[in-house]
Each structure stands twice: as structure tokens, then as C-alpha cells.
Amino acid sequence: MNTSDKGSGTGEFVKTPFFEDIISRSHQYLQAGFPVHFVGPTGVGKTSLAIFLAKQLKRKVTIIRGHHELSNKDLLGQYFGVRKKEIIDNYIHSVFKKEQEVKPIWVQGQLIEAVKNGHVVIYDEFSRSRPETNNIFLSLLEEKVLPVYGNGKETNIKCHPDFSIIFTSNPDEYVGTFNTQDALLDRLITIHLDSCDKETEIEILKQKTGLNDREAQEVTRLVSNLRSYGKGFCPSLRATLMIAAISKKTNIPIIPGNINYQALCIDVLSRPMKQILPDLSFLEVRELIQKEILRKDEK
Ligand SMILES: Nc1ncnc2c1ncn2[C@@H]1O[C@H](COP(=O)(O)OP(=O)(O)OP(=O)(O)O)[C@@H](O)[C@H]1O
């Protein structure tokens, strides 16, 4: 059975048998208090799945996006600017007294609030943050305390029993990611996500873009045939969704012989195909896509 959830945050989340099994296992691990980590190539649905799961837990959701400039100050908090207070005492005319108080303002980081109040945190693309930033998760996940340093002293914030966390990341070889410390990986249940199956992809296209069954099958057939030239996940589901959404919105008929459809597919798919076949020229890549558009699949 295929169902969709209107509140996934990235549009409707389409739940098919492919996702059901991952959802039910991940849900169990999170309920038992363990962090789950979805790792996989770009565009396979890691963030969508994390948001869907987080919403199922029916608690407040905090999303943190990893990037190389994210620091402990962003996660925990920092002093930012000052608040000035002036008291002027002129009660006796001949005496003028002025007192000034200057206090630094503490701006609380996202993680403290989530840890104290038992939110579900999605730490998306966490391996794009520096390993030293991610070190604070070591004690949070093991000892269930968050050490916060400020004003020269350390305070330990106790983790709310309902606190849960879902990590997502691309594999380490992706540009812009850091190698994650083993100690952190050792604390996570890592589930590898690959491209979803054809039935799921067809269902996602139908539900998200309004294509009919034949149209969704046609776009999925083309992209999945092209994936077989590489490791099976590029071009991603985003490319399939782009072709489907543009065809639908601009009334381009999804018919292999239609030149507008061919041009759209070539525009969307040339870049990812060149990425997996770097030795081909752009002209050869375009010819290959054209050939695959017109190919009749064996039954
Ligand atoms: N089950 C699903 N139902 C509906 N849409 C989905 C589903 N899975 C993925 N998508 C859609 O596919 C696209 C890629 O998904 P998503 O952003 O979750 O991938 P990702 O693996 O997190 O990618 P990246 O590594 O680049 O961040 C998005 O447009 C998303 O809405």
C-alpha cells in the first residue's frame, strides 16, 4: 500500500514498501533511545525520510544543517553584544550620581533548547561540519549530558529522556565533507540508503507532480536506464522529479519522439551523465541520452 503524509516538510512523503521497512526499524531504534544515521548518495531521500520519522515521534523538531563554519557557539550559545543599564540619582539637587551597568547578552544555541526540552533533532549533512564541532555529541550520546562552557566555567546540561537525534550524511568521499571520527560513528546506528526501487520512484512522481502512470513510467525508465552506466544512483531522484514537474507545468508531452521532451531530458540529464562518464564529450553524452530516450525496453 502506498500512502503519503502531507506534513513531511519537503512536500508529501510517499511511503511505499521500500521505505516502510526502513521506517519501522528506525522508529524502533529511536524509541529505544538510540541515534539513527542515514548515509547515502545525494538525492536518495535521506532528509525527507528523517523529517518524516521525526514528525512521527510527535515532538518538537529542531533541524540543524551541517556546514564547515558551524561551531560549538552556534550549537550551544554565545555572548553576543551587551545590554547597558544607567541609573541616574539626582534626588538631592546638589548631588548628581550616575551608575552604569553593562551586561553581556547570552544567545542560546539551538541544541541546548532541544536537549533540555526533549526535541527530535535532525542533524542534516552533519559530516559537512568540522569534527571538532561534532565532538560535543560524544558525551551527549554516551553520558546523556551536554557540557557547556561559558564565563570560564563548565555546566553540564542533562539530556531530557525524550530527546532523539537523527543524523544524515553523504559518504566521506563527497566533496565538502570531513571524515567523521570513529568514536562518533560508533555511537550511531548507520543505515545505508541507496536509490529507491522503480515502483517507489513511479509513485513519488505520480503523487508529487500529478503525472499519470504511463508518463511516470516513461520518465523513470529513462533515468533508471541511464543510472546503469554508473553505480546506480546518479542521475538522482531529483533529476527524475525535475523532468516530471517541468513537463507537467509547461505541458511538454512525455513522448519519446517529442523534440521538446528530448531537449528537456538532455538539459536536465547531461550534467549528471557527464559526471559519471567523464571520458565522453558533451556531444557524446547528449547522443547517449537521446539514444536512451528512443530505446524501446525489452518486455
Ligand atoms: N519518499 C519520498 N516521498 C516524496 N518525495 C521524496 C521521497 N524521497 C525523496 N523525495 C524527494 O526527492 C528529492 C531528494 O530527496 P532528499 O532531499 O530527501 O534527498 P537527500 O538524500 O537528503 O539528498 P542530499 O544528500 O542531496 O541532501 C526531494 O525533492 C524530496 O522531496
Ligand as a Chemical Component Dictionary entry (heavy atoms), coordinates in Angstrom:
data_LIG
# 
_chem_comp.id                   LIG 
_chem_comp.type                 NON-POLYMER 
_chem_comp.pdbx_formal_charge   0 
_chem_comp.three_letter_code    LIG 
# 
loop_
_chem_comp_atom.comp_id 
_chem_comp_atom.atom_id 
_chem_comp_atom.alt_atom_id 
_chem_comp_atom.type_symbol 
_chem_comp_atom.charge 
_chem_comp_atom.model_Cartn_x 
_chem_comp_atom.model_Cartn_y 
_chem_comp_atom.model_Cartn_z 
_chem_comp_atom.pdbx_ordinal 
LIG N1  N1  N 0 9.610  9.139  -0.047 1  
LIG C1  C1  C 0 9.576  10.315 -0.687 2  
LIG N2  N2  N 0 8.400  10.891 -0.965 3  
LIG C2  C2  C 0 8.346  12.059 -1.631 4  
LIG N3  N3  N 0 9.418  12.731 -2.081 5  
LIG C3  C3  C 0 10.616 12.200 -1.846 6  
LIG C4  C4  C 0 10.768 10.973 -1.132 7  
LIG N4  N4  N 0 12.081 10.682 -1.054 8  
LIG C5  C5  C 0 12.717 11.694 -1.674 9  
LIG N5  N5  N 0 11.845 12.601 -2.141 10 
LIG C6  C6  C 0 12.154 13.831 -2.907 11 
LIG O1  O1  O 0 13.374 13.578 -3.614 12 
LIG C7  C7  C 0 14.229 14.718 -3.555 13 
LIG C8  C8  C 0 15.538 14.339 -2.853 14 
LIG O2  O2  O 0 15.244 13.967 -1.504 15 
LIG P1  P1  P 0 16.132 14.443 -0.250 16 
LIG O3  O3  O 0 16.426 15.898 -0.321 17 
LIG O4  O4  O 0 15.450 13.935 0.959  18 
LIG O5  O5  O 0 17.458 13.622 -0.558 19 
LIG P2  P2  P 0 18.825 13.556 0.245  20 
LIG O6  O6  O 0 19.262 12.130 0.164  21 
LIG O7  O7  O 0 18.668 14.154 1.582  22 
LIG O8  O8  O 0 19.752 14.458 -0.670 23 
LIG P3  P3  P 0 21.100 15.273 -0.301 24 
LIG O9  O9  O 0 22.142 14.264 0.095  25 
LIG O10 O10 O 0 21.458 15.952 -1.597 26 
LIG O11 O11 O 0 20.725 16.232 0.782  27 
LIG C9  C9  C 0 13.440 15.818 -2.820 28 
LIG O12 O12 O 0 12.771 16.596 -3.790 29 
LIG C10 C10 C 0 12.433 15.027 -1.999 30 
LIG O13 O13 O 0 11.271 15.776 -1.745 31 
# 
loop_
_chem_comp_bond.comp_id 
_chem_comp_bond.atom_id_1 
_chem_comp_bond.atom_id_2 
_chem_comp_bond.value_order 
_chem_comp_bond.pdbx_ordinal 
LIG N1  C1  SING 1  
LIG C1  N2  SING 2  
LIG C1  C4  DOUB 3  
LIG N2  C2  DOUB 4  
LIG C2  N3  SING 5  
LIG N3  C3  DOUB 6  
LIG C3  C4  SING 7  
LIG C3  N5  SING 8  
LIG C4  N4  SING 9  
LIG N4  C5  DOUB 10 
LIG C5  N5  SING 11 
LIG N5  C6  SING 12 
LIG C6  O1  SING 13 
LIG C6  C10 SING 14 
LIG O1  C7  SING 15 
LIG C7  C8  SING 16 
LIG C7  C9  SING 17 
LIG C8  O2  SING 18 
LIG O2  P1  SING 19 
LIG P1  O3  DOUB 20 
LIG P1  O4  SING 21 
LIG P1  O5  SING 22 
LIG O5  P2  SING 23 
LIG P2  O6  DOUB 24 
LIG P2  O7  SING 25 
LIG P2  O8  SING 26 
LIG O8  P3  SING 27 
LIG P3  O9  DOUB 28 
LIG P3  O10 SING 29 
LIG P3  O11 SING 30 
LIG C9  O12 SING 31 
LIG C9  C10 SING 32 
LIG C10 O13 SING 33 
# 
